[in-house]
Amino acid sequence: MESSENKPMTKVIIHVEGGLVQAVYSAEELDIQVYDLDLSDFATTSEVAERKVIAADLAKEIKGLKQIY
């Protein structure tokens, strides 16, 4: 069995333009999730609360994952 150190890495290209993800390209099928934690300068109380929920979900989802960039 081939170790993960010898296995070629999956190439993923993320195209961002205008501050938005426009496309994600990969040589194989992947589970891609985007967490947008940006807030406008005029965010409402409910938008701030929603961002906190999204940030907590992100923190939960990345546990045990390796940051690659």
N, C-alpha and C positions, 0 to 999 in steps of 0.2 A: 504494500500500500504506500502511495506517495505521500510524503509529509507536506503540510501546508506551506513550509518554507520553500519547497522546490516547485510548488504549483504556481503557474502564472496567475497574477492578480487579475481580477475582472476589471476592465476599464469602464469607468463611468464618467460621462461628460455632462455637466449641468450648465445650461445656457440661461444666463440672467441678463435681462435688459430692462431698463426703466425701473429698476428695483423689484422686478417680478421674475419668477422662474418661468421661462418661456417653454423649455423642453428639457427632458432628461434622456440621454442616449446611453445604451449599454449593449455589449455583445451578447448578453444573456438576460433572461428575465430576473428581475430583482423586486424586492418589496421596498419602494421608495416612499418615504413620508417626509413632508415639509412642515415645519413648525414656524410660523411667522409670529415673532414676538414684538414686532414694531408697533408703536403707538403713535398716533398723530399728536401734534402739540395741543390739540383741542379735544383730547379723548374724554369721553363721558365716564362717569363713575362705573357704569355697567361695562364699558369697554375695558377699563382698568381691571375690574373683577374677572372678566373673561380671559384677559391676558394672564392673570395669576393662575387660573385653572389650566390654561394651555402650558404655561411654564412648568407647573407641577407634573403634568402628564409627560412632558418632554423629559424631565428629570427621572421619572419612573421608567420610561422607555429606554433610556440610554444606559441604565445600570447594566454592567457586565459587557458593554460594547466597547470596542477600541476606537478611539478618535483617529481618523486617518487623514484628516486635513485640518 
